């Protein structure tokens, strides 16, 4: 739990800005500052935010209030980002945040690929900090959940219908078996070309354990395949990890569909940006804390978030993957 007040201050600053930059790039600020505070780098947050915020846009103007009646029509309409954020803000003021999350999670899961998976990642960071202090969650952290859910609802994007290919016995094998699509155009174009994924996970297995396996396999795979698209391929790991972080706040009945959606997100990013050819990578003897300090100094938002996820896995191969993200991604200037 953050006792410095830094996270709340940073979130309040960020909530005066929109969730996107130039109408299509995601604002990673809320996710990065939460990871920085979590990783013991709270003292760097405001300096980092001073540099990062120069690229951010103002909050979009509202269009029309989202209601219990018209929400299906507003789902997936990016013009309604502020309308959705206000809707969830009111809902969380009126009801416990866990109830709101449990109601909307299954509605949003089919669109987990929305915004290149950034909305679900933002929700995962918000839920993690709320679970830390569930008894006295501060306003900015509750507001951050509303912003994350609102962004997800406005950018909601289901994947095309997919055929199940022969199954595999592990998450790593399933990722290796994902068919790659024509890698031209933006992510929406690439997602539209997908037709089939391997049949994974095991429906009889433990959802939480299999989700942790998927996160670990995705992080490890970045070390050998991240060179193909160093920025985009971090999401193959950070998206399922966001779901894993959210599971404790959800009813158990939602765990299996959450695992299935997380697999779809990780497989989709892999299909859209990976390569079939692994590459050699550097190894590191740094500790997790030392590596995260280096990621904080590097400053790239994707690198910070990926290193945060790699530390959740915690083994040596994951630290090597985090080092690669520091080496390949451009630093924040």
LINNORQUI-V176630 format. One record per backbone hydrogen bond with DSSP energy under -0.5 kcal/mol. NH is the residue of the N-H (numbers start at 1). CO is the residue of the C=O. E is the energy in kcal/mol with one decimal. If there is no record, write none. Layout:
# LINNORQUI-V176630
((NH	CO	E) (NH	CO	E))
This chain:
# LINNORQUI-V176630
((3	1	-0.6) (9	5	-2.1) (10	6	-2.8) (11	7	-2.7) (12	8	-2.3) (13	9	-1.9) (14	10	-2.3) (15	11	-2.1) (16	13	-1.2) (17	14	-2.0) (18	57	-2.0) (21	25	-3.5) (24	21	-1.5) (25	21	-2.1) (27	19	-2.9) (28	26	-0.9) (32	28	-2.7) (33	29	-2.7) (34	30	-1.5) (35	31	-2.0) (36	32	-2.7) (37	33	-2.4) (38	34	-2.4) (39	35	-2.4) (40	37	-1.6) (41	36	-3.0) (44	41	-1.8) (45	42	-1.3) (48	44	-2.5) (49	45	-2.8) (50	46	-2.2) (51	47	-1.4) (52	48	-2.5) (53	49	-2.7) (54	51	-0.8) (55	52	-1.7) (56	53	-1.3) (57	20	-0.5) (59	16	-0.9) (71	67	-1.3) (73	70	-0.9) (74	70	-1.3) (75	71	-1.5) (76	153	-3.2) (77	74	-1.9) (78	76	-0.8) (80	77	-2.2) (81	78	-1.2) (84	80	-2.9) (85	81	-2.3) (86	82	-2.4) (87	83	-2.0) (88	84	-2.5) (89	85	-2.2) (90	86	-2.3) (91	87	-2.2) (92	88	-2.5) (93	89	-1.3) (94	90	-1.7) (95	91	-1.8) (99	96	-0.7) (100	96	-1.7) (101	97	-2.6) (102	98	-2.6) (103	99	-1.9) (104	100	-2.1) (105	101	-2.7) (106	102	-0.6) (108	104	-2.0) (109	105	-2.3) (110	106	-0.5) (111	108	-2.0) (112	109	-1.7) (113	157	-0.6) (114	111	-2.0) (116	113	-1.1) (117	113	-0.6) (117	114	-1.4) (118	115	-1.8) (119	114	-0.7) (121	117	-1.7) (122	118	-2.6) (123	119	-2.3) (124	120	-2.3) (125	121	-2.0) (126	122	-2.0) (127	123	-2.9) (128	124	-2.0) (129	125	-1.7) (130	126	-1.8) (131	127	-2.7) (132	128	-1.2) (133	129	-0.8) (133	130	-0.5) (134	131	-0.8) (136	133	-1.4) (141	138	-0.6) (142	138	-1.9) (143	139	-3.0) (144	140	-1.8) (145	141	-1.4) (146	142	-1.7) (147	143	-2.3) (148	144	-2.5) (149	145	-2.8) (150	146	-2.5) (151	147	-2.3) (152	148	-2.1) (153	149	-2.6) (154	150	-2.2) (155	151	-1.9) (156	153	-0.7) (157	111	-0.6) (159	110	-0.6) (163	195	-3.1) (165	163	-0.6) (165	197	-2.8) (168	199	-0.9) (174	170	-2.0) (175	171	-2.5) (176	172	-2.0) (177	173	-1.4) (178	175	-1.0) (181	271	-2.0) (184	182	-1.5) (190	186	-2.1) (191	187	-2.9) (192	188	-1.6) (193	189	-0.5) (193	190	-1.2) (194	191	-1.5) (197	163	-1.8) (199	165	-1.4) (200	198	-1.3) (203	201	-0.6) (205	202	-1.9) (207	205	-0.5) (210	206	-2.4) (211	207	-2.2) (212	208	-2.2) (213	209	-2.0) (214	210	-2.2) (215	211	-2.3) (216	212	-2.4) (217	213	-2.7) (218	214	-2.5) (219	215	-2.5) (220	216	-2.6) (221	217	-2.2) (222	218	-1.3) (223	219	-0.9) (223	220	-0.7) (224	220	-0.7) (225	221	-2.3) (226	222	-2.6) (228	225	-1.8) (229	226	-0.9) (233	229	-2.6) (234	231	-1.0) (235	232	-1.5) (236	233	-0.9) (237	234	-1.5) (238	234	-2.5) (239	235	-1.8) (241	237	-1.7) (242	238	-1.7) (243	239	-1.5) (244	240	-2.4) (245	241	-2.4) (246	242	-1.0) (247	243	-1.5) (249	246	-2.1) (250	247	-2.2) (254	251	-2.2) (255	252	-1.7) (256	252	-0.5) (258	254	-1.5) (259	255	-2.2) (260	256	-2.4) (261	257	-2.1) (262	258	-2.4) (263	259	-2.5) (264	260	-2.0) (265	261	-2.3) (266	262	-2.6) (267	263	-2.9) (268	264	-2.3) (269	265	-2.2) (270	266	-2.0) (271	267	-2.8) (272	268	-2.1) (273	269	-1.7) (274	270	-2.3) (278	276	-0.6) (279	224	-2.0) (291	287	-2.5) (292	288	-2.4) (293	289	-2.1) (294	290	-1.8) (295	291	-2.2) (296	292	-2.5) (297	293	-2.1) (298	294	-2.3) (299	295	-2.4) (304	300	-2.3) (305	301	-2.2) (306	302	-2.7) (307	303	-2.6) (308	304	-2.0) (309	305	-1.9) (310	306	-2.9) (311	307	-2.3) (312	308	-1.1) (313	309	-1.5) (314	310	-3.0) (319	315	-1.7) (320	316	-2.0) (321	317	-1.8) (322	318	-2.2) (323	319	-2.3) (324	320	-1.9) (325	321	-1.8) (326	322	-1.7) (327	323	-2.1) (328	324	-2.5) (329	325	-2.1) (332	298	-1.6))
